[in-house]
Amino acid sequence: MTKQGADEHAAVESTTNSTRRTFLRHSGGVLAASTIGFAGAGTASANSITRDTFTIRDDTAEETEVHVTTYTESGPTALVVGGVHGNEEAGYEAADQITNWHPDCGQLITLPEANAPAVEAETRYGNNGDLNRQFPAGEQPTTALARAIWDVILDYDVDITFDLHSSYGIYEADDAPEASGQAIYPTSANGARANAGRTVDYMNENHDLTERSADHEFVIGNTLTGKRPLLIHKVAADLDRPGYLVEVTQYETGLTARIQWSKKIVKHLLGQHSIGVSTGQ
């Protein structure tokens, strides 16, 4: 993704959340649920969480799974999206692993392979061009897949949205291809930019990012406002809620490191939104 692209970044178990029933009626999704015992992160008492899985774009080439983990204690709902671009493996691998996290309140939703045909083909674009250019502010998303993803956000009344990507270069780099990597691009709602700044500091102070050059340190990207038809831009413009587009770099890095960085960023930002998680890792 170029620097210009970075500037654009901008039922079975439904007793505790009626929005899930609404979503299933709208989408025809197939839902499976399981309840497991869990000692909540930061607590000593045993509580239960419910895990649900359903599909969007059923019986099409774009069919893909959405996973919902609900904790007994109420709290914010967070959505983590990966695989919008199918050639950015770190994003969908990180989102898939986040599916197994246990939140200590609220809901954690993951959509690991948002653009399943692109993920399968290992290409940036899917069946209908660039999925991350199909979310115009103030309008309906322009494709059926984009509308299905947006419906998840609306029907679950998502409070915080993450969109995980990886770039071939580094944002404002001196010694690397200049692109959008190693940056967090926030909306302006509810202190999201300040949260992104704290997470950037945390990553740069606590994780090995400078093996190759200082360019590998994280920075805060531009604030996403709704000027471009990207998913997090639409979150900003239509919902005025916190959203974060996370870009790690592919430049002189390994996939394992990129996945770990993506997960650590999500975990740190969730904590700033009062969602603690047990990752089991």
Solvent accessible surface area in square Angstrom, and as a share of the most:
residue,aa,sasa,rsa
1,M,23,0.10
2,T,76,0.44
3,K,71,0.30
4,Q,122,0.54
5,G,6,0.06
6,A,0,0.00
7,D,65,0.34
8,E,26,0.12
9,H,0,0.00
10,A,0,0.00
11,A,86,0.67
12,V,96,0.55
13,E,42,0.19
14,S,14,0.09
15,T,120,0.70
16,T,106,0.62
17,N,29,0.15
18,S,64,0.41
19,T,45,0.26
20,R,1,0.00
21,R,100,0.36
22,T,39,0.22
23,F,2,0.01
24,L,23,0.11
25,R,170,0.62
26,H,123,0.55
27,S,44,0.29
28,G,51,0.49
29,G,13,0.13
30,V,102,0.59
31,L,17,0.08
32,A,63,0.49
33,A,34,0.27
34,S,58,0.37
35,T,83,0.48
36,I,68,0.34
37,G,70,0.67
38,F,25,0.10
39,A,57,0.44
40,G,2,0.02
41,A,23,0.18
42,G,92,0.88
43,T,65,0.38
44,A,107,0.83
45,S,68,0.44
46,A,88,0.68
47,N,48,0.25
48,S,41,0.26
49,I,1,0.01
50,T,20,0.12
51,R,51,0.19
52,D,1,0.01
53,T,36,0.21
54,F,1,0.01
55,T,19,0.11
56,I,1,0.00
57,R,72,0.26
58,D,35,0.18
59,D,140,0.73
60,T,54,0.31
61,A,80,0.62
62,E,10,0.05
63,E,73,0.33
64,T,11,0.07
65,E,83,0.37
66,V,0,0.00
67,H,34,0.15
68,V,1,0.01
69,T,4,0.02
70,T,18,0.10
71,Y,9,0.03
72,T,87,0.51
73,E,102,0.46
74,S,103,0.66
75,G,37,0.36
76,P,35,0.22
77,T,12,0.07
78,A,0,0.00
79,L,0,0.00
80,V,0,0.00
81,V,0,0.00
82,G,0,0.00
83,G,1,0.01
84,V,1,0.01
85,H,1,0.01
86,G,1,0.01
87,N,74,0.38
88,E,8,0.04
89,E,69,0.31
90,A,0,0.00
91,G,0,0.00
92,Y,25,0.09
93,E,53,0.24
94,A,0,0.00
95,A,0,0.00
96,D,72,0.37
97,Q,54,0.24
98,I,0,0.00
99,T,24,0.14
100,N,97,0.50
101,W,3,0.01
102,H,39,0.18
103,P,0,0.00
104,D,33,0.17
105,C,12,0.07
106,G,5,0.05
107,Q,8,0.04
108,L,4,0.02
109,I,0,0.00
110,T,2,0.01
111,L,0,0.00
112,P,9,0.06
113,E,69,0.31
114,A,0,0.00
115,N,4,0.02
116,A,17,0.13
117,P,21,0.13
118,A,1,0.00
119,V,14,0.08
120,E,152,0.68
121,A,63,0.49
122,E,127,0.57
123,T,60,0.35
124,R,56,0.20
125,Y,115,0.44
126,G,22,0.21
127,N,88,0.45
128,N,87,0.45
129,G,34,0.33
130,D,20,0.10
131,L,4,0.02
132,N,0,0.00
133,R,67,0.24
134,Q,15,0.07
135,F,1,0.00
136,P,23,0.14
137,A,36,0.28
138,G,69,0.66
139,E,112,0.50
140,Q,130,0.58
141,P,3,0.02
142,T,84,0.49
143,T,24,0.14
144,A,36,0.28
145,L,7,0.03
146,A,0,0.00
147,R,93,0.34
148,A,17,0.13
149,I,1,0.01
150,W,13,0.05
151,D,53,0.28
152,V,0,0.00
153,I,1,0.01
154,L,89,0.44
155,D,16,0.08
156,Y,7,0.03
157,D,77,0.40
158,V,2,0.01
159,D,51,0.26
160,I,4,0.02
161,T,2,0.01
162,F,0,0.00
163,D,0,0.00
164,L,3,0.01
165,H,1,0.01
166,S,2,0.01
167,S,1,0.01
168,Y,104,0.39
169,G,0,0.00
170,I,4,0.02
171,Y,22,0.08
172,E,103,0.46
173,A,15,0.12
174,D,128,0.66
175,D,107,0.55
176,A,17,0.13
177,P,56,0.36
178,E,84,0.38
179,A,0,0.00
180,S,0,0.00
181,G,0,0.00
182,Q,0,0.00
183,A,0,0.00
184,I,0,0.00
185,Y,0,0.00
186,P,0,0.00
187,T,1,0.00
188,S,79,0.51
189,A,8,0.06
190,N,119,0.61
191,G,39,0.38
192,A,0,0.00
193,R,96,0.35
194,A,54,0.42
195,N,9,0.04
196,A,0,0.00
197,G,15,0.14
198,R,129,0.47
199,T,0,0.00
200,V,11,0.07
201,D,77,0.40
202,Y,65,0.25
203,M,0,0.00
204,N,43,0.22
205,E,138,0.62
206,N,85,0.44
207,H,41,0.18
208,D,97,0.50
209,L,6,0.03
210,T,69,0.40
211,E,139,0.62
212,R,148,0.54
213,S,31,0.20
214,A,79,0.61
215,D,24,0.13
216,H,3,0.01
217,E,67,0.30
218,F,3,0.01
219,V,56,0.32
220,I,52,0.26
221,G,2,0.02
222,N,42,0.21
223,T,38,0.22
224,L,1,0.00
225,T,71,0.41
226,G,14,0.13
227,K,173,0.73
228,R,112,0.41
229,P,43,0.27
230,L,0,0.00
231,L,1,0.00
232,I,0,0.00
233,H,4,0.02
234,K,2,0.01
235,V,1,0.01
236,A,16,0.12
237,A,47,0.36
238,D,57,0.29
239,L,44,0.22
240,D,97,0.50
241,R,69,0.25
242,P,5,0.03
243,G,0,0.00
244,Y,0,0.00
245,L,0,0.00
246,V,0,0.00
247,E,0,0.00
248,V,0,0.00
249,T,0,0.00
250,Q,65,0.29
251,Y,58,0.22
252,E,83,0.37
253,T,30,0.17
254,G,43,0.42
255,L,57,0.28
256,T,100,0.58
257,A,36,0.28
258,R,31,0.11
259,I,15,0.07
260,Q,69,0.31
261,W,20,0.07
262,S,0,0.00
263,K,7,0.03
264,K,67,0.28
265,I,0,0.00
266,V,0,0.00
267,K,92,0.39
268,H,52,0.23
269,L,0,0.00
270,L,0,0.00
271,G,44,0.42
272,Q,52,0.23
273,H,25,0.11
274,S,85,0.55
275,I,1,0.00
276,G,26,0.25
277,V,13,0.07
278,S,37,0.24
279,T,25,0.14
280,G,80,0.77
281,Q,134,0.60
